Amino acid sequence: MRSPYQEKIEKFWSDNNRMPTYSEMMKLFGFKSKNAVFKVVEKLIEAGMVAKDHLGRLMPTDSFGEVPMLGLV
C-alpha cells in the first residue's frame, strides 16, 4: 500500500518533472519542521522509492510510482 506522502511526491513529480525540495515537502505534507520531512524521506529511501544522488538531491528510483503487487491472479 502506498503512503499518502509517496502519492503527494509522485503528484509533484508528474506536475513539475522534478523532485520537491525539503521546504516544498513541508508545505505538501503540512509539516512545521524539516526534521519531520527528513524522517519521511529516510523511510522512503529505506523502502527503495527514492534515492539521493552524489550531491544529496532526491531522485526517483526504478520502483518510483509503481503500484505494489499483492499477488498473482
SULZITA-V163874 format. One record per pair of residues at least 6 apart in sequence whose ideal C-beta (glycine too) atoms are under 8 Angstrom apart, sorted by the first residue. I is the first residue (numbers start at 1). J is the second residue. If there is no record, write none. Layout:
i | j
I | J
I | J
This chain:
i | j
1 | 68
2 | 67
2 | 68
5 | 29
5 | 40
5 | 44
6 | 44
6 | 49
8 | 28
8 | 29
9 | 19
9 | 20
9 | 25
9 | 28
9 | 44
9 | 50
10 | 64
10 | 65
12 | 19
12 | 20
12 | 24
12 | 28
13 | 19
13 | 60
13 | 64
13 | 65
19 | 50
19 | 57
19 | 58
19 | 59
19 | 60
20 | 28
20 | 58
22 | 34
22 | 37
22 | 38
22 | 41
23 | 34
25 | 31
25 | 37
25 | 40
25 | 41
26 | 32
26 | 33
26 | 34
26 | 36
26 | 37
29 | 36
29 | 37
29 | 40
31 | 37
41 | 50
41 | 58
44 | 50
45 | 51
45 | 52
48 | 61
48 | 63
49 | 60
49 | 61
49 | 63
49 | 64
50 | 58
50 | 59
50 | 60
50 | 61
50 | 64
51 | 58
51 | 59
51 | 60
51 | 61
52 | 58
52 | 59
53 | 59
